[in-house]
Amino acid sequence: MTAGIITGLALKRQIKPKPVSSLLNLTIYLLLFLMGVSIGTNPRIINNLGDLSLKALLIAIAAIAGSVLIARILNYMLNKKHRDKTL
């Protein structure tokens, strides 16, 4: 990763962003496709898909709830500091 960053910094004037962006998108789609094939051919995952889906849903709900809670706490704390300065 570090080598890629250094190479990118060294060549940033010589490489056009559009082709690099397109190549990056193509690489991501290819990786996602290959991951899907790998998961689809794994009978252990396919047989437990219902259980895994439920666990994934619970994790997603917990992550969203935690993010909303932290955002509300930060909003309250920042607004409290703002109210204290105006008084």
DSSP file (Angstrom, degrees, kcal/mol; ACC not computed):
  #  RESIDUE AA STRUCTURE BP1 BP2  ACC     N-H-->O    O-->H-N    N-H-->O    O-->H-N    TCO  KAPPA ALPHA  PHI   PSI    X-CA   Y-CA   Z-CA
    1    1 A M     >        0   0    0      0, 0.0     4,-2.2     0, 0.0     5,-0.2   0.000 360.0 360.0 360.0 -44.4    0.0    0.0    0.0
    2    2 A T  H  >  +     0   0    0      1,-0.2     4,-2.5     2,-0.2     5,-0.2   0.902 360.0  52.3 -62.7 -40.4    2.8    2.4    0.9
    3    3 A A  H  > S+     0   0    0      1,-0.2     4,-2.5     2,-0.2    -1,-0.2   0.890 108.9  51.2 -62.6 -38.6    4.6    1.6   -2.4
    4    4 A G  H  > S+     0   0    0      2,-0.2     4,-2.5     1,-0.2    -2,-0.2   0.894 110.1  48.6 -64.8 -40.6    1.3    2.4   -4.3
    5    5 A I  H  X S+     0   0    0     -4,-2.2     4,-2.5     2,-0.2    -2,-0.2   0.930 112.8  47.4 -64.7 -45.7    1.0    5.7   -2.5
    6    6 A I  H  X S+     0   0    0     -4,-2.5     4,-2.2     2,-0.2    -2,-0.2   0.915 113.6  48.2 -63.2 -42.8    4.6    6.7   -3.2
    7    7 A T  H  X S+     0   0    0     -4,-2.5     4,-2.1     1,-0.2    -1,-0.2   0.918 111.4  50.7 -63.3 -43.0    4.2    5.6   -6.9
    8    8 A G  H  X S+     0   0    0     -4,-2.5     4,-0.6     1,-0.2    -2,-0.2   0.901 110.7  48.3 -61.7 -42.0    1.0    7.6   -7.2
    9    9 A L  H >< S+     0   0    0     -4,-2.5     3,-0.5     1,-0.2     4,-0.2   0.889 112.9  48.7 -65.2 -38.7    2.5   10.7   -5.7
   10   10 A A  H 3< S+     0   0    0     -4,-2.2     3,-0.2     1,-0.2    -2,-0.2   0.837 121.4  34.3 -70.4 -32.0    5.5   10.4   -8.1
   11   11 A L  H >X S+     0   0    0     -4,-2.1     4,-1.9    -5,-0.2     3,-1.0   0.280  81.2 111.5-106.9  10.5    3.4    9.9  -11.2
   12   12 A K  T << S+     0   0    0     -4,-0.6    -1,-0.2    -3,-0.5    -2,-0.1   0.777  81.7  47.0 -62.6 -26.4    0.4   12.1  -10.4
   13   13 A R  T 34 S+     0   0    0     -3,-0.2    -1,-0.3    -4,-0.2    -2,-0.1   0.735 115.3  46.1 -82.6 -22.3    1.2   14.6  -13.1
   14   14 A Q  T <4 S+     0   0    0     -3,-1.0     2,-0.5    -4,-0.1    -2,-0.2   0.708 101.1  70.3 -94.4 -21.9    1.8   11.9  -15.7
   15   15 A I  S  < S-     0   0    0     -4,-1.9    -1,-0.0    -7,-0.2     3,-0.0  -0.849  77.7-132.2-103.5 129.6   -1.3    9.7  -15.1
   16   16 A K     >  -     0   0    0     -2,-0.5     4,-1.1     1,-0.1    -3,-0.1  -0.596  12.5-137.5 -76.7 136.6   -4.7   10.9  -16.1
   17   17 A P  H  > S+     0   0    0      0, 0.0     4,-2.7     0, 0.0     5,-0.2   0.836  93.9  65.1 -65.8 -33.5   -7.3   10.4  -13.3
   18   18 A K  H  > S+     0   0    0      1,-0.2     4,-2.3     2,-0.2     5,-0.2   0.933 103.7  42.6 -61.1 -50.6  -10.1    9.1  -15.6
   19   19 A P  H  > S+     0   0    0      0, 0.0     4,-2.4     0, 0.0    -1,-0.2   0.881 115.2  51.1 -63.9 -35.1   -8.5    5.9  -16.8
   20   20 A V  H  X S+     0   0    0     -4,-1.1     4,-2.4     2,-0.2    -2,-0.2   0.914 110.2  49.4 -66.7 -42.0   -7.2    5.1  -13.3
   21   21 A S  H  X S+     0   0    0     -4,-2.7     4,-2.5     2,-0.2    -1,-0.2   0.913 112.1  48.0 -62.9 -43.3  -10.7    5.6  -11.9
   22   22 A S  H  X S+     0   0    0     -4,-2.3     4,-2.4    -5,-0.2    -2,-0.2   0.908 112.4  48.8 -64.4 -41.7  -12.2    3.3  -14.5
   23   23 A L  H  X S+     0   0    0     -4,-2.4     4,-2.3     2,-0.2    -2,-0.2   0.885 110.8  51.2 -65.2 -38.6   -9.6    0.7  -13.9
   24   24 A L  H  X S+     0   0    0     -4,-2.4     4,-2.4     2,-0.2    -2,-0.2   0.924 110.4  48.5 -64.5 -44.8  -10.2    0.9  -10.1
   25   25 A N  H  X S+     0   0    0     -4,-2.5     4,-2.5     1,-0.2    -2,-0.2   0.921 111.3  50.2 -60.7 -44.1  -14.0    0.5  -10.6
   26   26 A L  H  X S+     0   0    0     -4,-2.4     4,-2.3     1,-0.2    -1,-0.2   0.902 110.4  50.1 -61.1 -41.7  -13.4   -2.5  -12.9
   27   27 A T  H  X S+     0   0    0     -4,-2.3     4,-2.5     2,-0.2    -1,-0.2   0.904 110.4  49.4 -64.0 -42.0  -11.1   -4.1  -10.3
   28   28 A I  H  X S+     0   0    0     -4,-2.4     4,-2.5     2,-0.2    -2,-0.2   0.921 111.5  48.9 -64.2 -44.0  -13.6   -3.6   -7.5
   29   29 A Y  H  X S+     0   0    0     -4,-2.5     4,-2.4     1,-0.2    -2,-0.2   0.898 111.5  50.2 -62.3 -40.0  -16.4   -5.1   -9.6
   30   30 A L  H  X S+     0   0    0     -4,-2.3     4,-2.6     2,-0.2    -2,-0.2   0.919 111.0  48.4 -64.4 -44.0  -14.2   -8.1  -10.5
   31   31 A L  H  X S+     0   0    0     -4,-2.5     4,-2.3     2,-0.2    -2,-0.2   0.913 112.2  48.9 -62.4 -43.1  -13.3   -8.6   -6.8
   32   32 A L  H  X S+     0   0    0     -4,-2.5     4,-2.3     2,-0.2    -2,-0.2   0.905 111.8  49.8 -63.3 -41.0  -17.0   -8.5   -5.8
   33   33 A F  H  X S+     0   0    0     -4,-2.4     4,-2.4     2,-0.2    -2,-0.2   0.934 111.8  47.4 -62.4 -46.4  -17.9  -10.9   -8.6
   34   34 A L  H  X S+     0   0    0     -4,-2.6     4,-2.4     1,-0.2    -1,-0.2   0.860 110.8  51.7 -66.1 -35.1  -15.2  -13.4   -7.5
   35   35 A M  H  X S+     0   0    0     -4,-2.3     4,-2.6     2,-0.2    -1,-0.2   0.908 109.9  50.4 -65.0 -40.9  -16.2  -13.1   -3.8
   36   36 A G  H  X S+     0   0    0     -4,-2.3     4,-2.8     2,-0.2    -2,-0.2   0.902 110.9  48.1 -63.1 -41.9  -19.8  -13.8   -4.9
   37   37 A V  H  X S+     0   0    0     -4,-2.4     4,-1.7     2,-0.2    -1,-0.2   0.922 111.9  50.2 -63.5 -43.8  -18.7  -16.9   -6.8
   38   38 A S  H  < S+     0   0    0     -4,-2.4     4,-0.3     1,-0.2    -2,-0.2   0.911 114.9  42.8 -62.2 -43.1  -16.6  -18.0   -3.9
   39   39 A I  H >< S+     0   0    0     -4,-2.6     3,-1.2     1,-0.2     7,-0.3   0.906 112.3  54.1 -69.5 -41.5  -19.5  -17.6   -1.5
   40   40 A G  H 3< S+     0   0    0     -4,-2.8    -1,-0.2     1,-0.3    -2,-0.2   0.771 109.1  48.0 -65.9 -26.5  -22.0  -19.2   -3.9
   41   41 A T  T 3< S+     0   0    0     -4,-1.7    -1,-0.3    -5,-0.2    -2,-0.2   0.443  88.9  94.4 -93.9   0.1  -19.9  -22.3   -4.3
   42   42 A N    <>  -     0   0    0     -3,-1.2     4,-2.2    -4,-0.3     3,-0.4  -0.813  57.3-166.5 -94.3 105.6  -19.4  -22.8   -0.6
   43   43 A P  H  > S+     0   0    0      0, 0.0     4,-2.6     0, 0.0     5,-0.2   0.811  85.1  60.6 -64.3 -29.1  -22.1  -25.3    0.5
   44   44 A R  H  > S+     0   0    0      2,-0.2     4,-1.0     1,-0.2    -2,-0.0   0.917 109.5  41.6 -63.9 -42.1  -21.4  -24.5    4.2
   45   45 A I  H  4 S+     0   0    0     -3,-0.4     3,-0.4     2,-0.2     7,-0.2   0.926 115.1  50.2 -69.7 -45.0  -22.3  -20.8    3.7
   46   46 A I  H >< S+     0   0    0     -4,-2.2     3,-1.2    -7,-0.3     4,-0.2   0.894 109.4  51.3 -62.1 -40.8  -25.3  -21.6    1.5
   47   47 A N  H 3< S+     0   0    0     -4,-2.6    -1,-0.2     1,-0.3     3,-0.2   0.767 116.9  40.2 -68.5 -25.0  -26.7  -24.1    3.9
   48   48 A N  T 3X S+     0   0    0     -4,-1.0     4,-2.7    -3,-0.4    -1,-0.3   0.089  79.1 117.2-108.4  21.6  -26.5  -21.6    6.8
   49   49 A L  H <> S+     0   0    0     -3,-1.2     4,-2.5     1,-0.2     5,-0.2   0.872  73.7  52.0 -61.1 -39.7  -27.6  -18.5    4.8
   50   50 A G  H  > S+     0   0    0     -4,-0.2     4,-2.0    -3,-0.2    -1,-0.2   0.937 113.2  43.5 -62.4 -47.2  -30.7  -17.9    6.9
   51   51 A D  H  > S+     0   0    0      1,-0.2     4,-2.1     2,-0.2    -2,-0.2   0.907 115.5  48.6 -64.9 -42.8  -28.8  -17.9   10.2
   52   52 A L  H  X S+     0   0    0     -4,-2.7     4,-2.6     1,-0.2    -1,-0.2   0.882 109.8  52.7 -65.3 -37.9  -26.0  -15.8    8.7
   53   53 A S  H  X S+     0   0    0     -4,-2.5     4,-2.5    -5,-0.2    -1,-0.2   0.910 108.7  49.6 -64.5 -42.1  -28.5  -13.3    7.3
   54   54 A L  H  X S+     0   0    0     -4,-2.0     4,-2.4     2,-0.2    -2,-0.2   0.924 112.1  47.6 -63.2 -43.9  -30.2  -12.9   10.7
   55   55 A K  H  X S+     0   0    0     -4,-2.1     4,-2.4     1,-0.2    -2,-0.2   0.912 111.9  50.2 -62.8 -41.9  -26.9  -12.3   12.4
   56   56 A A  H  X S+     0   0    0     -4,-2.6     4,-2.4     1,-0.2    -2,-0.2   0.897 110.3  50.4 -63.6 -39.9  -25.9   -9.8    9.7
   57   57 A L  H  X S+     0   0    0     -4,-2.5     4,-2.6     2,-0.2    -2,-0.2   0.918 110.8  48.6 -63.9 -43.7  -29.2   -8.0   10.2
   58   58 A L  H  X S+     0   0    0     -4,-2.4     4,-2.4     1,-0.2    -2,-0.2   0.898 111.8  49.2 -64.5 -40.1  -28.7   -7.8   13.9
   59   59 A I  H  X S+     0   0    0     -4,-2.4     4,-2.4     2,-0.2    -1,-0.2   0.914 111.7  49.3 -63.9 -42.5  -25.2   -6.5   13.6
   60   60 A A  H  X S+     0   0    0     -4,-2.4     4,-2.5     2,-0.2    -2,-0.2   0.915 111.7  48.3 -63.7 -43.4  -26.3   -3.9   11.1
   61   61 A I  H  X S+     0   0    0     -4,-2.6     4,-2.7     1,-0.2     5,-0.2   0.921 112.6  48.4 -63.6 -43.2  -29.2   -2.7   13.3
   62   62 A A  H  X S+     0   0    0     -4,-2.4     4,-2.5     2,-0.2    -2,-0.2   0.897 111.7  49.8 -63.6 -40.1  -26.8   -2.5   16.3
   63   63 A A  H  X S+     0   0    0     -4,-2.4     4,-2.2     2,-0.2    -2,-0.2   0.915 113.2  45.7 -65.7 -42.8  -24.3   -0.5   14.3
   64   64 A I  H  X S+     0   0    0     -4,-2.5     4,-2.6     2,-0.2     5,-0.2   0.929 113.6  49.2 -65.8 -44.9  -26.9    1.9   13.1
   65   65 A A  H  X S+     0   0    0     -4,-2.7     4,-2.5     1,-0.2    -2,-0.2   0.908 112.0  49.0 -61.9 -41.5  -28.4    2.3   16.6
   66   66 A G  H  X S+     0   0    0     -4,-2.5     4,-2.5    -5,-0.2    -1,-0.2   0.900 111.2  49.5 -64.6 -40.5  -24.9    2.9   18.0
   67   67 A S  H  X S+     0   0    0     -4,-2.2     4,-2.4     2,-0.2    -2,-0.2   0.915 112.3  47.4 -64.5 -43.3  -24.1    5.5   15.4
   68   68 A V  H  X S+     0   0    0     -4,-2.6     4,-2.4     2,-0.2    -2,-0.2   0.919 112.4  50.3 -64.5 -43.0  -27.4    7.4   16.0
   69   69 A L  H  X S+     0   0    0     -4,-2.5     4,-2.3    -5,-0.2    -2,-0.2   0.939 112.5  45.5 -60.9 -48.2  -26.8    7.3   19.7
   70   70 A I  H  X S+     0   0    0     -4,-2.5     4,-2.7     1,-0.2     5,-0.2   0.899 112.3  52.3 -63.1 -40.5  -23.3    8.6   19.5
   71   71 A A  H  X S+     0   0    0     -4,-2.4     4,-2.5     1,-0.2    -1,-0.2   0.902 110.5  47.8 -63.0 -40.7  -24.4   11.3   17.0
   72   72 A R  H  X S+     0   0    0     -4,-2.4     4,-2.5     2,-0.2    -2,-0.2   0.902 112.0  49.6 -66.7 -40.2  -27.2   12.5   19.4
   73   73 A I  H  X S+     0   0    0     -4,-2.3     4,-2.6     2,-0.2    -2,-0.2   0.937 113.3  45.7 -63.9 -46.3  -24.8   12.6   22.3
   74   74 A L  H  X S+     0   0    0     -4,-2.7     4,-2.9     2,-0.2     5,-0.2   0.906 112.2  51.8 -63.1 -41.3  -22.2   14.6   20.4
   75   75 A N  H  X S+     0   0    0     -4,-2.5     4,-2.5    -5,-0.2     5,-0.2   0.920 111.5  47.3 -60.6 -44.1  -25.0   16.9   19.1
   76   76 A Y  H  X S+     0   0    0     -4,-2.5     4,-2.2     2,-0.2    -2,-0.2   0.927 113.6  47.6 -62.7 -45.1  -26.2   17.5   22.6
   77   77 A M  H  X S+     0   0    0     -4,-2.6     4,-2.0     2,-0.2    -2,-0.2   0.910 114.0  46.4 -65.0 -42.4  -22.7   18.1   23.9
   78   78 A L  H  X S+     0   0    0     -4,-2.9     4,-2.0     1,-0.2    -1,-0.2   0.905 114.2  47.2 -68.0 -40.6  -21.8   20.5   21.1
   79   79 A N  H  X S+     0   0    0     -4,-2.5     4,-2.7    -5,-0.2    -1,-0.2   0.855 109.7  54.7 -68.7 -33.2  -25.1   22.4   21.5
   80   80 A K  H  X S+     0   0    0     -4,-2.2     4,-2.5    -5,-0.2    -2,-0.2   0.917 108.5  47.9 -64.5 -43.3  -24.6   22.6   25.2
   81   81 A K  H  X S+     0   0    0     -4,-2.0     4,-1.7     2,-0.2    -2,-0.2   0.898 112.7  49.5 -62.9 -39.9  -21.2   24.2   24.8
   82   82 A H  H  X S+     0   0    0     -4,-2.0     4,-1.3     1,-0.2    -2,-0.2   0.907 111.7  47.9 -66.0 -41.9  -22.7   26.6   22.3
   83   83 A R  H  X S+     0   0    0     -4,-2.7     4,-1.1     1,-0.2    -2,-0.2   0.890 109.4  53.7 -65.7 -38.8  -25.5   27.5   24.7
   84   84 A D  H  < S+     0   0    0     -4,-2.5    -1,-0.2     1,-0.2    -2,-0.2   0.856 107.5  51.1 -64.6 -34.8  -23.1   28.0   27.6
   85   85 A K  H  < S+     0   0    0     -4,-1.7    -1,-0.2     1,-0.2    -2,-0.2   0.825 108.7  50.9 -72.1 -30.9  -21.0   30.4   25.6
   86   86 A T  H  <        0   0    0     -4,-1.3    -1,-0.2     1,-0.2    -2,-0.2   0.690 360.0 360.0 -81.3 -17.4  -24.0   32.6   24.6
   87   87 A L     <        0   0    0     -4,-1.1    -1,-0.2    -3,-0.2    -2,-0.2   0.488 360.0 360.0 -81.2 360.0  -25.2   32.9   28.2
